[in-house]
Amino acid sequence: MTGRTVLYIEDNPINTMLVERILRARPTVTFGSAPDGRTGLESVDRLRPDLVLLDLDLPDIDGEQVLAALRATPDTRDIPVIVISGDLDPDLHRRVLAGGAKGFLVKPYDITDLLKAVDCSLGGGGT
Protein backbone atom coordinates (compact mmCIF):
# COMPACT_ATOMS: atom_id res chain seq x y z
CA MET A 1 0.00 0.00 0.00
CA THR A 2 1.56 3.27 -1.08
CA GLY A 3 0.60 6.90 -0.69
CA ARG A 4 -2.82 6.51 0.92
CA THR A 5 -4.75 9.20 2.81
CA VAL A 6 -7.00 8.54 5.80
CA LEU A 7 -9.32 11.28 7.08
CA TYR A 8 -10.70 10.99 10.62
CA ILE A 9 -13.83 13.05 11.31
CA GLU A 10 -13.91 13.27 15.12
CA ASP A 11 -14.60 16.12 17.55
CA ASN A 12 -12.57 14.73 20.47
CA PRO A 13 -8.92 15.82 20.09
CA ILE A 14 -7.68 12.97 22.33
CA ASN A 15 -9.34 10.37 20.07
CA THR A 16 -7.92 12.09 17.00
CA MET A 17 -4.41 12.12 18.48
CA LEU A 18 -4.72 8.44 19.44
CA VAL A 19 -5.71 7.34 15.92
CA GLU A 20 -2.99 9.50 14.40
CA ARG A 21 -0.42 7.76 16.62
CA ILE A 22 -1.82 4.31 15.85
CA LEU A 23 -1.64 4.98 12.11
CA ARG A 24 2.05 5.83 12.41
CA ALA A 25 2.41 2.03 12.26
CA ARG A 26 1.49 2.49 8.58
CA PRO A 27 4.22 4.82 7.26
CA THR A 28 2.65 4.98 3.78
CA VAL A 29 -0.55 6.48 5.23
CA THR A 30 -1.04 10.24 5.37
CA PHE A 31 -3.36 11.23 8.21
CA GLY A 32 -5.83 14.11 8.14
CA SER A 33 -8.55 15.10 10.57
CA ALA A 34 -11.63 17.27 10.86
CA PRO A 35 -13.36 18.33 14.12
CA ASP A 36 -16.96 18.29 12.88
CA GLY A 37 -19.18 17.02 10.10
CA ARG A 38 -19.22 20.09 7.85
CA THR A 39 -15.45 20.52 8.02
CA GLY A 40 -15.15 16.79 7.39
CA LEU A 41 -17.22 16.99 4.21
CA GLU A 42 -15.16 19.98 3.04
CA SER A 43 -11.97 18.03 3.81
CA VAL A 44 -13.22 15.04 1.82
CA ASP A 45 -13.85 17.33 -1.17
CA ARG A 46 -10.39 18.87 -0.82
CA LEU A 47 -8.28 15.81 0.10
CA ARG A 48 -10.15 12.98 -1.68
CA PRO A 49 -9.03 10.51 0.98
CA ASP A 50 -8.75 6.79 0.34
CA LEU A 51 -10.58 6.08 3.60
CA VAL A 52 -12.77 8.02 6.03
CA LEU A 53 -12.95 7.13 9.72
CA LEU A 54 -16.14 8.66 11.08
CA ASP A 55 -17.43 9.36 14.56
CA LEU A 56 -21.22 9.52 14.81
CA ASP A 57 -21.58 12.02 17.65
CA LEU A 58 -20.39 15.27 16.08
CA PRO A 59 -21.16 18.79 17.30
CA ASP A 60 -22.84 20.15 14.15
CA ILE A 61 -24.32 17.36 12.02
CA ASP A 62 -24.32 13.74 13.07
CA GLY A 63 -22.16 11.12 11.47
CA GLU A 64 -25.11 9.39 9.82
CA GLN A 65 -25.81 12.62 7.91
CA VAL A 66 -22.14 12.84 6.92
CA LEU A 67 -22.26 9.24 5.67
CA ALA A 68 -25.46 9.93 3.73
CA ALA A 69 -23.89 13.02 2.13
CA LEU A 70 -20.81 11.03 1.11
CA ARG A 71 -22.94 8.26 -0.40
CA ALA A 72 -25.19 10.74 -2.24
CA THR A 73 -22.31 12.38 -4.13
CA PRO A 74 -20.85 10.59 -7.18
CA ASP A 75 -17.29 11.79 -6.42
CA THR A 76 -17.35 10.43 -2.86
CA ARG A 77 -19.80 7.51 -2.89
CA ASP A 78 -17.06 4.90 -3.34
CA ILE A 79 -14.74 6.15 -0.58
CA PRO A 80 -14.79 3.49 2.15
CA VAL A 81 -16.09 4.71 5.51
CA ILE A 82 -15.46 3.01 8.83
CA VAL A 83 -17.60 4.29 11.68
CA ILE A 84 -15.91 4.53 15.07
CA SER A 85 -18.42 5.08 17.87
CA GLY A 86 -19.08 4.28 21.49
CA ASP A 87 -22.72 3.55 20.73
CA LEU A 88 -23.63 -0.09 21.40
CA ASP A 89 -27.12 -0.01 19.82
CA PRO A 90 -27.29 -2.94 17.33
CA ASP A 91 -30.04 -1.17 15.36
CA LEU A 92 -27.72 1.78 14.85
CA HIS A 93 -24.92 -0.53 13.72
CA ARG A 94 -27.23 -2.20 11.17
CA ARG A 95 -28.55 1.17 9.96
CA VAL A 96 -25.06 2.61 9.46
CA LEU A 97 -23.85 -0.49 7.62
CA ALA A 98 -26.98 -0.49 5.46
CA GLY A 99 -26.31 3.21 4.81
CA GLY A 100 -23.00 2.40 3.20
CA ALA A 101 -20.38 2.15 5.94
CA LYS A 102 -17.79 -0.54 5.28
CA GLY A 103 -17.32 -1.29 8.97
CA PHE A 104 -18.13 -0.31 12.52
CA LEU A 105 -15.67 -0.24 15.40
CA VAL A 106 -16.97 0.26 18.94
CA LYS A 107 -14.94 2.48 21.29
CA PRO A 108 -12.87 1.41 23.05
CA TYR A 109 -11.55 -0.74 20.24
CA ASP A 110 -8.48 -2.94 20.01
CA ILE A 111 -5.62 -1.26 18.14
CA THR A 112 -5.10 -4.35 15.98
CA ASP A 113 -8.78 -4.23 14.96
CA LEU A 114 -8.36 -0.63 13.79
CA LEU A 115 -5.21 -1.47 11.84
CA LYS A 116 -6.88 -4.51 10.24
CA ALA A 117 -9.90 -2.40 9.22
CA VAL A 118 -7.64 0.28 7.73
CA ASP A 119 -5.49 -2.28 5.91
CA CYS A 120 -8.55 -4.07 4.53
CA SER A 121 -10.15 -0.81 3.39
CA LEU A 122 -6.97 0.40 1.72
CA GLY A 123 -6.38 -2.93 0.02
CA GLY A 124 -3.13 -3.73 1.78
CA GLY A 125 -1.94 -6.18 4.36
CA GLY A 126 -0.09 -3.74 6.57
CA THR A 127 3.56 -2.89 6.72
C-alpha positions as CSV (number, residue, x, y, z in Angstrom):
1,M,0.0,0.0,0.0
2,T,1.6,3.3,-1.1
3,G,0.6,6.9,-0.7
4,R,-2.8,6.5,0.9
5,T,-4.7,9.2,2.8
6,V,-7.0,8.5,5.8
7,L,-9.3,11.3,7.1
8,Y,-10.7,11.0,10.6
9,I,-13.8,13.1,11.3
10,E,-13.9,13.3,15.1
11,D,-14.6,16.1,17.5
12,N,-12.6,14.7,20.5
13,P,-8.9,15.8,20.1
14,I,-7.7,13.0,22.3
15,N,-9.3,10.4,20.1
16,T,-7.9,12.1,17.0
17,M,-4.4,12.1,18.5
18,L,-4.7,8.4,19.4
19,V,-5.7,7.3,15.9
20,E,-3.0,9.5,14.4
21,R,-0.4,7.8,16.6
22,I,-1.8,4.3,15.8
23,L,-1.6,5.0,12.1
24,R,2.0,5.8,12.4
25,A,2.4,2.0,12.3
26,R,1.5,2.5,8.6
27,P,4.2,4.8,7.3
28,T,2.7,5.0,3.8
29,V,-0.6,6.5,5.2
30,T,-1.0,10.2,5.4
31,F,-3.4,11.2,8.2
32,G,-5.8,14.1,8.1
33,S,-8.6,15.1,10.6
34,A,-11.6,17.3,10.9
35,P,-13.4,18.3,14.1
36,D,-17.0,18.3,12.9
37,G,-19.2,17.0,10.1
38,R,-19.2,20.1,7.9
39,T,-15.5,20.5,8.0
40,G,-15.2,16.8,7.4
41,L,-17.2,17.0,4.2
42,E,-15.2,20.0,3.0
43,S,-12.0,18.0,3.8
44,V,-13.2,15.0,1.8
45,D,-13.8,17.3,-1.2
46,R,-10.4,18.9,-0.8
47,L,-8.3,15.8,0.1
48,R,-10.1,13.0,-1.7
49,P,-9.0,10.5,1.0
50,D,-8.8,6.8,0.3
51,L,-10.6,6.1,3.6
52,V,-12.8,8.0,6.0
53,L,-12.9,7.1,9.7
54,L,-16.1,8.7,11.1
55,D,-17.4,9.4,14.6
56,L,-21.2,9.5,14.8
57,D,-21.6,12.0,17.7
58,L,-20.4,15.3,16.1
59,P,-21.2,18.8,17.3
60,D,-22.8,20.1,14.2
61,I,-24.3,17.4,12.0
62,D,-24.3,13.7,13.1
63,G,-22.2,11.1,11.5
64,E,-25.1,9.4,9.8
65,Q,-25.8,12.6,7.9
66,V,-22.1,12.8,6.9
67,L,-22.3,9.2,5.7
68,A,-25.5,9.9,3.7
69,A,-23.9,13.0,2.1
70,L,-20.8,11.0,1.1
71,R,-22.9,8.3,-0.4
72,A,-25.2,10.7,-2.2
73,T,-22.3,12.4,-4.1
74,P,-20.8,10.6,-7.2
75,D,-17.3,11.8,-6.4
76,T,-17.4,10.4,-2.9
77,R,-19.8,7.5,-2.9
78,D,-17.1,4.9,-3.3
79,I,-14.7,6.1,-0.6
80,P,-14.8,3.5,2.2
81,V,-16.1,4.7,5.5
82,I,-15.5,3.0,8.8
83,V,-17.6,4.3,11.7
84,I,-15.9,4.5,15.1
85,S,-18.4,5.1,17.9
86,G,-19.1,4.3,21.5
87,D,-22.7,3.6,20.7
88,L,-23.6,-0.1,21.4
89,D,-27.1,0.0,19.8
90,P,-27.3,-2.9,17.3
91,D,-30.0,-1.2,15.4
92,L,-27.7,1.8,14.9
93,H,-24.9,-0.5,13.7
94,R,-27.2,-2.2,11.2
95,R,-28.5,1.2,10.0
96,V,-25.1,2.6,9.5
97,L,-23.8,-0.5,7.6
98,A,-27.0,-0.5,5.5
99,G,-26.3,3.2,4.8
100,G,-23.0,2.4,3.2
101,A,-20.4,2.2,5.9
102,K,-17.8,-0.5,5.3
103,G,-17.3,-1.3,9.0
104,F,-18.1,-0.3,12.5
105,L,-15.7,-0.2,15.4
106,V,-17.0,0.3,18.9
107,K,-14.9,2.5,21.3
108,P,-12.9,1.4,23.0
109,Y,-11.5,-0.7,20.2
110,D,-8.5,-2.9,20.0
111,I,-5.6,-1.3,18.1
112,T,-5.1,-4.4,16.0
113,D,-8.8,-4.2,15.0
114,L,-8.4,-0.6,13.8
115,L,-5.2,-1.5,11.8
116,K,-6.9,-4.5,10.2
117,A,-9.9,-2.4,9.2
118,V,-7.6,0.3,7.7
119,D,-5.5,-2.3,5.9
120,C,-8.6,-4.1,4.5
121,S,-10.2,-0.8,3.4
122,L,-7.0,0.4,1.7
123,G,-6.4,-2.9,0.0
124,G,-3.1,-3.7,1.8
125,G,-1.9,-6.2,4.4
126,G,-0.1,-3.7,6.6
127,T,3.6,-2.9,6.7
